[in-house]
Amino acid sequence: MLNQPGGRPGSAAPADAVPEPTATLTKESPPGAPADRPAAGGAAARGRLRALADLRNLSLVGVLAVLVAVGGFTKPAEFLTTGNLQLVLIQASVIGVVTVGMTFVITSGGIDLSVGAMVALASVWATTLATQDFGLGGILMCAVLVGLGCGLVNGVLIAYGGMVPFIATLAMLASARGLSLHISDGKTQVVTVQPVLDLGLPDAYVLGIPPLVMIFALVTVVGWLVLNRTTFGRRTVAVGGNAEAARLAGIDVRRQRLLLYLLSGLCCGIAAFMLIVLTGSGQNTNGNLYELDAIAAAIIGGTLLSGGRGTITGSVLGVLVFTTITNLFALNNLQSDVQQIAKGAIIVAAVLVQKGRTNHEG
């Protein structure tokens, strides 16, 4: 019996929210069988999955609490200051927006290795002298359009060209990096539009909250609602669980995949604008290793790497964990290579835990 669109027999439903089935294929119940037994069983399974999701999120909150305690113990005069905590949230905001888009893509069973390169290209294209002549609106619009354009190319190649997501996005990674280098000529493009620069100043903070953090919060809320409360989110989960079953249930799988990569590109465009505000410039080196950070944050947050289950809440907590670790390493003067080793170890551990849970559920 297939209870979820795109779900494999015995597969788990998404952890953040369990979508209502688009179509249900059932065999006739034997005479005298309780009519509500499948519904009751499904409700029980959803309850167990929600409990597991809550437990995982609580575990991540616990990890954050431990990291804060470590920071307060090792560098109390530096880590627990308002300025440093604001810095952690600002740094988490840029990669966090990218991670929201990545969560949707991974939930659908895909991958996007080009997010960092798209951020770089959008930031460079949006800070050329010609673009800056249009002011803040021109810079924002250019960054978003470049991100959408790159996402469109990825989506068309994958959904309608039949290319493997790994190869298509790897090609975009190389192309976008090369184009950003060509446009900038390897130079840093300084922003001279004052309204853009003003957004990064403390005077722009609202109740002590930086504008970039508010943008991140807005993107997170919208992403959560779309994934858990809309047909688009249910279709994303269905395609990731079983694309063929989703197609038989009436979902246009190719269009869904195209829209998902457009969404990823949109998030990269927004993140590029945020990075421009943060640094006051556009560089072809922007977004370096963002793909690693975004994938890692989504995975440790509970998004299933093979697709079919995704959680925006977990991904955001994953971003905060990684950003806090980076901040702690920097305050304690640890080398960047140690940071990368630690991130790699966390990714491996998260994947192994996911594999163990999947085998147990299966």
N, C-alpha and C positions, 0 to 999 in steps of 0.2 A: 504493500500500500504506500502511495506517495502522498504525504501530508503537506509538504512544502513545495512551492514552485521552484524547480531547480534543485531540490534537495535529493541527496542520495539516500537509498534505503538505509536507515539507521544513522544518518548523519545528524550532526548537532545543528540546532537553530542558532541564529545570531545571539550573541550574549547581551548586547546593549538593549535590544528590543526585539521581540519575536514578531515578524511581520505576519499579517493575516494572509492565508493562502490565496493565490490568484485562481487556482483551479485545483480540484481535488479528484483524484482517480481512486476509486474504491471498488472492491468486489462486493457482491451481495452478501449481507450478513446471513448466517445460518438461522433457520427458524428458531425463534425464542431467544435469540441473542439480544442483549440490552442495546438499544439504539444509541445511547449516549456514551458507550464505552470508549470509542475512538476519541471523542471530544474530551472526556475525562482524562484519558491517558495523555493526550496532547497538552492539556492544561498542567498536568503534573510534571511533564517534561519541561515545559516552559518555566514552571516554578523552580525546578532544579537548576536550570541554566541561569535564571536571574540570580539565584543564590550564589552560584559559582562566580558570576560577574561581580556581584557585590563583594564577595570575598577577595577576588583579585584586585579590585579597586582599593579596598581597605588595606591590602598588602602593600600596594604602591604608596598609599598615604603613609603607611608605617615606615616604608623606606625613606620617604621624604622627611619624616620626623627624625629618623636616625641621622640623616645627612645634616639636617639643621642642628641637631645636637652635637655632631662632630665639628661642624663649623663654629658653633658657639664655644666649644671647648678648646679648639686649636687656635682660632683667631677671633676671640670674643670682641675685640675692639674694632674689627674690620668687617666681619661677616654679618653681624646682627645690626648693622647700621641701616637706617632708612634708605640711604643712597645706594648701598650695595644690594639690598633687597629689590629696590626699583630697577637696578641694573640687571639683576637676574630675570625679572619679569620682562624687561624690554628685550633682552637677548632671546628669551624663550618665545617672544611674540612672533618674530620673523620666521624662525624655523617652524613654529607652531602652526602658522597659517599654511605653510607648505605641507605639513603633516596631515592637516585636515583633508586636503585634496588627495594625498597619498593614501589615506585610510579608505576613501571611496574606491580608489583604483585597486588596492589589494583585496578589499572585500569582494570585488567583482572577479577575482581570480587573475588580475593583471599585475603589472609592475611598471614603474616609471623611473628609469635611471637618468632621465634628462632634466629633472627639476632644478638642480643646481645651475646647470648651463642655461636653462630658460630664465632663471632669475638674473644671471649675469647679462644675458643678451637684452632683457627688458630694461635693466638698470642703465646699461650703456646707451641703448637707443633712446631712452627717455631723457637723457641728460646731454644730448648733443646741443650745440648752440641753436640750431634751427628749432628744435623742440622746446627749448627753454624760452624762446620768444613768445610762446603761447601761455606762459605762466604755470601756476600750480595745476590748473585744469588740464592743460596740454600734457604736462609730465605724467599726471595720473592716468589720463586716457591712453597715452602712448604705451605706458607700462602694461596696462591691462590688455590692450589690443595685441601687443607683441606676445604676451603670455597666451592669449586665446588663439593667436595664429599658430604658435608652436604646438599647442594642444590639438588644434584642428589637424595639422599634418600628422601628428602621432595617431590620432583617432582614425583618420582615413586609411593610413597604412595598415593599421592593426585590424580595424573592423571591416573594411571593404577591400583592402589589399591582401589580406590573409597572412600578414607578417606576424611573426612571434613578437610579443611585446618586448621581450628582452633585446632583440635585435633592432627593432624599430626605434626604441627609445635610446639605445646605445648609439645609433646613427645620429639621432637628434642631439645627443650629448656632444658628439664630436663637431657636428655642423654648427650648433649654436655657440659653442666655445670659439670656434674658428671665426664665425661672423662677428662676434663681440670683439675679438682681438682686431679684426680688420677695421671695424667702425671706430674703435677707440685708438687705433694705432699703438696699442700697448700703453697708453697714457691714462692717467686719472683725469676724469672729466668733472671739474668742480662746479657745483650748483651755485648759481648767483641769484636765484629767485628767492627773495626774502620770505614770502609766506610759507614756502616749503621748509626753509631752515627754522622758522619760528616754531613749527610743530615739534621740533626736537628739543626746544628749550624748556626749562622748568616753569617758565611763566605760562606755558600752554597746558600744564597739568591741571586736571580737574579733581579737587579733593585729594591731591597727592598722587593721582593716577595718571601716568603718561598717556597721551593719545594713542600711541602704538599698542599699548596694553588693551585699551578700549576697543581698538580695531580687532585685535586678536580675540577678545571676548565675544564681540559681535559675530565674527566668522565662526567661532566655536558653537555658539548658540544656534545659528542658522544651520550649520552642518549637522548638529545633533537632531534638530527638528526634521531636516530633509531625510536623514538616514532612518529615523525611527518613527516618523509620523506622516510620511508621504508615500504615494505609489512609487515614485522614483526610487526611494530607499528600498522598498520591498523588492522591486525589480532588480536592483543592484545585488541584493543578497541572493536572489533566485539565480541570477546569471552566474554568480560565483560558486553557488552550491552545485549546480548542474545545468550547463548552458543548453544542452539538448532538451532536457525536460522543461526548461523555461521557454524554449522556442515552441514546444508542443502545447504549452499553456497559453500561447498567444502573445508572448513578449517578443518584440523586435530586438533581438540580441545585438545585432550589428549597430543599430541606432543607439542602443543603450551604452554600448562600449564607446562609441564616438562621443556621446555626451559626457561620459565619465572622464575621458582624456581632455575634453574641453574644460571641464570643471577643474582638473588638475592644473591646466594652463592658466585658468583664471586666478587660482590661488597663488601661483607663481608670480603673476603680474602684480597682484596686490602686495605680495611679500617684497617684490623688487621696489615698489614705491616706498614701502616702509623702510627698506634698507637705504634708499636714497635720503629719506628724512633722517635716519640714524647717523649716517656717515657724511652727509652733505656732498656726496659725489657718486659717480658711476664708474665701475671698474670691471674689466674683463675677468678679474679673479674673484668677483663676488660669487657667493653661493657655493664655494668650494666644499665638497663632501656633504652638501645638503641632502643628497640622495641617501647617503649612509645614515645620517642622523634621523631623517624622516622615516625611513624603513624600520630602523631600530626602535624608534619611539612607538611606532604603530604595533610592532611585534610584541614588545614587552608590555604594551598596554592591553594586549589580548586579541588583536585582530589576527585572524587565522591566515597564515601565509599562502595557503592553498586556496583561499577564498571561501565564501559562504558565511562568514561571520566577521563583523566589524564593530568597533566601539570607539566613538569619538571621545567619550569621557576618559577611557583608558589611554588613548593616544595622547591626550593633553597631559595626563599625569606622567606618561612616559617622557614627554618633552621636558617637563619640569624636573624630573629625575636627572636626565642627562645634562640639562643646563646647570643644575645645582652642583653636579659632580665637576663639570668644567670650571665653575666658579671656585669651588673648593681647591681644585688642583692649581689654579692660577694664584690664589691667595697663599698657598703653601709652597709656591715656586717649584712645582713639579713640571717636568718637561712635557711638551705636547705629545711626544711619542708614547709616553706612559698613559696619557689620556686615551689615545687611539687603541692601545692594547686593552685598556679597561673596557672601552666600548665594545670592542670585538668579543671579549669574553662574555659580556652581558648579553650580546646578541645570540651567541652560541647557547648560553644557558636558557634563554627565553625560548629558542626554537626547540631545544630538547624537552623542555617542560610542555610545550604545545604538543609535541609528538606523543609524549606519554599520555597526555589528557585525551588526545584524539584516539589513540589505540584503546584506551579504557572505555571511552564512550562508544567506540565501534564494537 
